[in-house]
Amino acid sequence: MADNIIVSIKGLEKNFNSDRGPVRAVQKIDLDIIENDFVVLLGPSGCGKTTTLRCVAGLERPDGGSIEIAGTVVDSAKKNDFIPPEKRDIGMVFQSYAVWPHLNVYQNVSLPLTDGSRSVPKDQVSDRVMESLKLVQLDGLDSRPVTDLSGGQQQRVALARAIVTKPRVLLMDEPLSNLDARLREEMRIELKKIATTAGVTTLYVTHDQGEALSLGDKICVMNEGRILQMGTPEEVYARPPNLFVAEFVGEMNFIKGTVSGPGTIKSSLGERTYEFKETYSVGESVTLAIRPQHLSLKAVSGSVSASPVGTISTKTYLGDSVLFEIQLPEIKITVKDSGDTTFAEGQKVKIVLPEQNWHIFK
């Protein structure tokens, strides 16, 4: 069922002691994950995303709140109902491949089925292993020494081993960070396909916004132990609720301004009318934000224009697009234009400001 909650986190808290004193790593977060959803915890180092995942895995004990997996309480600070990791219906993939170098591919993947609490009858092992290897596109390499594989292939072995027990929940902590850029791109696409085909509910941790946007059905942006926004990739990218999310997810221009009247803000771009979604007082300081691709450039003509005029200080060619840094009298603005543009460094240009696509933050 679409509304079947597989992971339910309520009021989760986790504190650590450090040289600088106590650290509130996770601060009373709530999160429900629906069956077959791919949910990404996104945020900078130290924001609490990995601690949250480790609490779900049973590798950390929370100081407050509760965690349920498939309707069963697996941990709670209020009572002694801790279920150890090996008895939770989960699979785990970490940043390090954690493959056994002395075993071949088949032996690595079959371990959870032959040893421990998730073992199955011997006559089922081979079919399950080969099914998992096919899913991660390693069929035909089952007898290969794992040390002969590339980094990407070793990570696929780790993934096959995590899903071979057919867990209800797959937990992944920065699994692509050790791969080079091209492999990361390839594996992003594959990971989503594999999770969907395997029919597994996934909780994924990353600091990489591109990874989060391309993988997640839902994204939770975290900072300082809290979830600041949860939504679809489109919602998180298009409607950031505060400056932190706007700055962390995607490129953004920020311009300081002051509310000068009803619906108007005075800034380095001049005094202009904007669509206010909140109530602001005249004289209140605000920050205008807009993404580079929502701006465009025009050549300077002899006619007077209300558009700001600046000089192209840098031009960075990206293939399908070009990033321009435009120096205005008081600020620099980044504009993203098509890759076949003819504008050049040192050229004076007008920045065409749209009526839509602006964000205003207190």
C-alpha positions as CSV (number, residue, x, y, z in Angstrom):
1,M,0.0,0.0,0.0
2,A,1.2,3.5,-0.8
3,D,0.6,4.8,2.7
4,N,2.3,1.9,4.5
5,I,4.9,3.4,6.8
6,I,7.9,1.1,7.1
7,V,10.2,3.3,9.2
8,S,8.8,5.7,11.8
9,I,11.1,8.0,13.8
10,K,9.5,10.0,16.6
11,G,11.3,12.7,18.7
12,L,14.7,11.2,18.0
13,E,17.5,12.7,20.2
14,K,21.2,11.8,20.3
15,N,23.9,13.5,22.3
16,F,27.6,13.1,22.4
17,N,30.4,14.4,24.7
18,S,33.3,16.1,23.0
19,D,36.4,18.0,24.0
20,R,34.3,21.2,23.6
21,G,31.5,19.8,25.8
22,P,28.2,18.1,25.0
23,V,27.0,18.0,21.3
24,R,23.3,17.7,20.5
25,A,23.8,15.6,17.3
26,V,20.1,14.9,16.7
27,Q,17.4,17.2,18.1
28,K,14.0,15.6,18.4
29,I,13.5,14.8,14.7
30,D,10.3,13.1,13.3
31,L,10.4,11.2,10.1
32,D,8.1,8.6,8.5
33,I,9.3,6.6,5.5
34,I,6.7,5.1,3.2
35,E,7.1,1.6,1.7
36,N,9.4,1.5,-1.4
37,D,10.3,5.2,-1.0
38,F,13.9,6.3,-1.5
39,V,14.5,9.0,1.2
40,V,17.7,11.0,1.3
41,L,19.2,12.7,4.4
42,L,21.1,15.6,3.0
43,G,23.3,18.0,4.8
44,P,26.9,19.2,5.7
45,S,29.3,17.2,7.8
46,G,28.2,17.1,11.5
47,C,24.5,17.9,10.7
48,G,23.3,14.6,12.3
49,K,22.4,12.7,9.2
50,T,24.8,9.7,9.7
51,T,23.9,9.6,13.4
52,T,20.2,9.3,12.5
53,L,21.0,6.5,10.1
54,R,23.1,4.7,12.7
55,C,20.3,4.9,15.2
56,V,18.0,3.3,12.7
57,A,20.6,0.6,12.1
58,G,21.0,0.0,15.8
59,L,24.7,1.0,15.8
60,E,23.9,4.0,18.1
61,R,21.4,4.1,21.0
62,P,19.2,7.2,21.0
63,D,18.9,9.4,24.1
64,G,15.3,10.2,23.4
65,G,12.4,9.2,21.1
66,S,11.7,6.0,19.4
67,I,12.3,4.1,16.1
68,E,9.9,1.6,14.5
69,I,10.6,-0.7,11.6
70,A,7.7,-2.3,9.9
71,G,5.5,-1.7,12.9
72,T,7.9,-3.1,15.5
73,V,9.7,-0.8,18.0
74,V,13.4,-1.5,17.5
75,D,14.7,1.1,20.0
76,S,13.3,3.5,22.5
77,A,14.9,5.6,25.3
78,K,11.8,5.0,27.5
79,K,12.0,1.3,27.8
80,N,14.3,-1.6,27.3
81,D,13.1,-2.8,23.9
82,F,16.4,-2.6,22.0
83,I,16.6,-5.0,19.0
84,P,20.2,-5.5,17.8
85,P,21.2,-4.7,14.2
86,E,21.4,-8.3,13.1
87,K,17.8,-8.9,14.1
88,R,16.4,-5.8,12.4
89,D,15.0,-6.4,8.9
90,I,17.7,-4.2,7.3
91,G,20.6,-4.2,4.8
92,M,23.5,-1.8,5.1
93,V,26.0,-0.3,2.6
94,F,28.7,2.0,3.8
95,Q,31.3,4.4,2.4
96,S,34.0,1.7,2.6
97,Y,33.2,-1.3,0.5
98,A,33.8,-3.7,3.4
99,V,34.2,-6.7,1.1
100,W,36.3,-9.7,2.3
101,P,39.5,-9.6,0.2
102,H,40.2,-13.4,0.6
103,L,36.7,-14.4,-0.8
104,N,35.4,-14.3,-4.3
105,V,32.3,-12.4,-5.4
106,Y,29.9,-15.3,-4.8
107,Q,31.3,-16.0,-1.3
108,N,31.1,-12.3,-0.3
109,V,27.5,-12.1,-1.3
110,S,26.4,-15.4,0.2
111,L,27.8,-14.7,3.7
112,P,24.5,-13.3,5.1
113,L,22.7,-16.3,3.9
114,T,25.1,-18.9,5.4
115,D,26.1,-17.2,8.6
116,G,24.1,-15.5,11.3
117,S,20.5,-14.8,12.1
118,R,19.4,-14.2,8.4
119,S,20.7,-17.6,7.1
120,V,18.4,-19.7,4.8
121,P,18.3,-23.4,3.8
122,K,21.4,-24.4,1.7
123,D,19.3,-25.2,-1.4
124,Q,18.1,-21.6,-1.6
125,V,21.5,-19.9,-1.3
126,S,22.7,-20.2,-4.9
127,D,19.5,-18.9,-6.4
128,R,19.4,-15.9,-4.0
129,V,23.0,-15.0,-4.7
130,M,22.7,-15.2,-8.4
131,E,19.5,-13.2,-8.4
132,S,21.3,-10.4,-6.4
133,L,24.3,-10.4,-8.7
134,K,22.1,-10.1,-11.7
135,L,20.3,-7.2,-10.1
136,V,23.6,-5.3,-9.7
137,Q,24.9,-6.4,-13.1
138,L,27.6,-8.6,-11.8
139,D,26.2,-11.9,-13.1
140,G,29.0,-13.9,-14.7
141,L,31.6,-12.6,-12.2
142,D,30.5,-14.8,-9.3
143,S,33.8,-16.7,-9.3
144,R,36.0,-13.6,-9.7
145,P,38.4,-12.7,-6.8
146,V,36.9,-9.6,-5.3
147,T,40.3,-8.0,-5.3
148,D,40.3,-8.1,-9.1
149,L,37.3,-5.8,-9.3
150,S,37.2,-2.1,-9.8
151,G,36.0,0.2,-7.1
152,G,32.5,0.5,-8.7
153,Q,32.2,-3.3,-9.0
154,Q,33.3,-3.8,-5.4
155,Q,30.6,-1.3,-4.3
156,R,28.1,-3.4,-6.3
157,V,29.2,-6.5,-4.4
158,A,28.5,-4.7,-1.2
159,L,25.1,-3.7,-2.5
160,A,24.3,-7.2,-3.6
161,R,25.3,-8.5,-0.2
162,A,23.0,-6.0,1.5
163,I,19.9,-6.9,-0.6
164,V,20.5,-10.7,-0.8
165,T,18.5,-11.2,2.4
166,K,15.6,-9.2,0.9
167,P,15.4,-6.7,3.8
168,R,12.5,-4.4,4.3
169,V,14.9,-1.4,4.7
170,L,18.2,-0.6,2.9
171,L,20.4,1.8,4.7
172,M,23.2,3.5,2.8
173,D,25.8,6.0,4.2
174,E,27.7,7.9,1.5
175,P,28.2,4.7,-0.6
176,L,29.5,6.6,-3.7
177,S,32.0,9.0,-2.1
178,N,35.0,6.7,-2.7
179,L,34.2,6.5,-6.5
180,D,35.5,8.9,-9.1
181,A,33.2,11.5,-10.7
182,R,32.2,9.4,-13.7
183,L,31.5,6.3,-11.7
184,R,29.4,8.3,-9.2
185,E,27.2,9.5,-12.1
186,E,26.8,6.0,-13.4
187,M,26.1,4.5,-10.0
188,R,23.5,7.1,-9.1
189,I,21.3,5.9,-11.9
190,E,22.0,2.3,-11.1
191,L,21.3,2.6,-7.4
192,K,17.8,4.0,-8.0
193,K,17.0,1.3,-10.5
194,I,18.3,-1.4,-8.2
195,A,16.3,-0.2,-5.2
196,T,13.1,0.1,-7.2
197,T,13.6,-3.4,-8.8
198,A,14.4,-5.0,-5.4
199,G,11.3,-3.3,-3.9
200,V,13.2,-2.1,-0.9
201,T,12.5,1.0,1.2
202,T,15.7,3.0,1.3
203,L,17.2,5.6,3.7
204,Y,20.3,7.2,2.1
205,V,22.8,9.6,3.6
206,T,24.9,12.1,1.5
207,H,26.4,15.6,1.6
208,D,26.2,15.8,-2.2
209,Q,23.2,17.8,-3.4
210,G,23.3,16.4,-6.9
211,E,23.2,12.9,-5.6
212,A,20.3,13.8,-3.4
213,L,18.3,15.5,-6.2
214,S,18.8,12.6,-8.6
215,L,18.2,9.8,-6.2
216,G,15.5,10.8,-3.7
217,D,11.8,10.4,-3.9
218,K,11.9,12.7,-0.8
219,I,14.8,14.7,0.5
220,C,15.3,15.8,4.2
221,V,17.7,18.7,4.4
222,M,19.4,18.7,7.8
223,N,21.5,21.1,9.8
224,E,22.6,21.1,13.4
225,G,20.6,18.0,14.3
226,R,17.3,19.2,12.8
227,I,15.3,18.6,9.6
228,L,14.9,22.0,8.0
229,Q,12.9,20.9,5.0
230,M,11.4,17.6,3.7
231,G,9.9,17.3,0.3
232,T,10.3,16.1,-3.2
233,P,13.5,17.1,-5.1
234,E,11.5,19.6,-7.0
235,E,10.0,21.2,-3.9
236,V,13.4,21.4,-2.1
237,Y,15.1,23.0,-5.1
238,A,12.3,25.4,-6.1
239,R,10.9,26.4,-2.7
240,P,13.7,26.6,0.0
241,P,12.2,27.8,3.3
242,N,15.2,29.6,4.6
243,L,18.7,30.9,3.7
244,F,20.5,27.7,4.7
245,V,18.5,25.4,2.4
246,A,18.7,28.0,-0.4
247,E,22.5,28.2,-0.1
248,F,23.1,24.4,0.4
249,V,20.9,23.1,-2.4
250,G,22.0,24.3,-5.8
251,E,23.7,27.5,-6.9
252,M,22.1,30.8,-5.8
253,N,22.7,34.5,-6.0
254,F,22.2,36.4,-2.7
255,I,21.6,40.2,-2.6
256,K,21.1,42.2,0.6
257,G,18.3,44.6,0.5
258,T,15.9,46.7,2.6
259,V,12.1,46.8,2.3
260,S,11.3,50.3,1.0
261,G,7.5,50.1,0.7
262,P,4.6,47.7,0.1
263,G,6.0,45.0,-2.2
264,T,9.2,46.9,-2.9
265,I,12.8,46.2,-2.0
266,K,15.8,48.5,-2.4
267,S,19.1,46.7,-3.2
268,S,22.2,46.9,-5.4
269,L,19.8,46.0,-8.2
270,G,17.8,49.2,-7.7
271,E,14.4,49.6,-6.1
272,R,12.1,47.0,-7.5
273,T,8.7,45.3,-7.0
274,Y,8.7,41.7,-5.8
275,E,6.0,39.2,-4.9
276,F,6.0,39.0,-1.1
277,K,4.9,35.7,0.4
278,E,5.3,37.0,4.0
279,T,4.7,40.2,5.8
280,Y,7.6,42.6,6.0
281,S,8.0,46.0,7.7
282,V,9.3,49.0,5.9
283,G,13.0,49.3,6.8
284,E,13.4,45.6,7.5
285,S,16.6,44.0,6.2
286,V,16.0,41.1,3.8
287,T,18.0,38.9,1.4
288,L,16.9,38.4,-2.2
289,A,17.9,35.1,-3.8
290,I,17.7,33.9,-7.4
291,R,19.2,31.0,-9.2
292,P,21.7,31.8,-12.0
293,Q,19.7,30.0,-14.7
294,H,16.7,32.3,-14.0
295,L,18.8,35.4,-15.1
296,S,19.7,36.2,-18.7
297,L,22.1,38.6,-20.5
298,K,21.5,41.1,-23.3
299,A,24.0,43.3,-25.1
300,V,24.2,46.9,-24.0
301,S,22.4,49.2,-26.6
302,G,22.2,53.0,-26.8
303,S,18.8,53.1,-25.2
304,V,18.3,53.7,-21.5
305,S,17.4,50.5,-19.7
306,A,16.0,49.7,-16.2
307,S,18.2,46.5,-16.2
308,P,21.4,46.6,-14.2
309,V,24.5,47.0,-16.4
310,G,27.8,45.2,-15.5
311,T,31.0,43.8,-16.9
312,I,31.7,40.1,-17.5
313,S,34.6,39.3,-15.2
314,T,34.8,35.6,-15.8
315,K,33.3,33.1,-18.3
316,T,33.3,29.4,-17.5
317,Y,32.4,27.1,-20.3
318,L,30.6,23.9,-19.1
319,G,29.6,22.4,-22.5
320,D,25.8,22.7,-22.5
321,S,25.9,26.0,-20.5
322,V,28.2,28.8,-19.6
323,L,28.6,30.4,-16.1
324,F,29.2,34.2,-16.2
325,E,30.3,36.3,-13.3
326,I,29.0,39.8,-13.8
327,Q,30.7,42.6,-11.9
328,L,28.2,45.3,-10.9
329,P,29.2,48.5,-9.1
330,E,28.5,47.0,-5.6
331,I,28.1,43.2,-6.1
332,K,28.9,40.3,-8.3
333,I,26.1,38.2,-9.9
334,T,26.4,34.8,-11.5
335,V,24.3,34.1,-14.6
336,K,23.9,30.7,-16.3
337,D,23.4,30.9,-20.1
338,S,23.3,28.5,-23.0
339,G,26.5,26.9,-24.2
340,D,26.5,28.7,-27.6
341,T,26.5,32.2,-26.2
342,T,28.7,34.8,-27.9
343,F,29.3,37.0,-24.8
344,A,33.0,37.4,-23.9
345,E,35.0,38.4,-20.8
346,G,35.4,42.1,-20.4
347,Q,32.1,42.8,-22.3
348,K,29.5,45.2,-20.8
349,V,26.1,43.5,-20.6
350,K,22.6,44.0,-19.2
351,I,21.3,41.5,-16.7
352,V,17.6,40.8,-17.5
353,L,15.8,40.4,-14.2
354,P,12.6,38.2,-14.2
355,E,9.4,39.0,-12.4
356,Q,9.2,35.4,-11.0
357,N,11.7,33.0,-9.4
358,W,12.7,35.4,-6.6
359,H,13.1,34.2,-3.0
360,I,12.9,36.7,-0.1
361,F,14.4,35.7,3.2
362,K,14.4,37.5,6.5
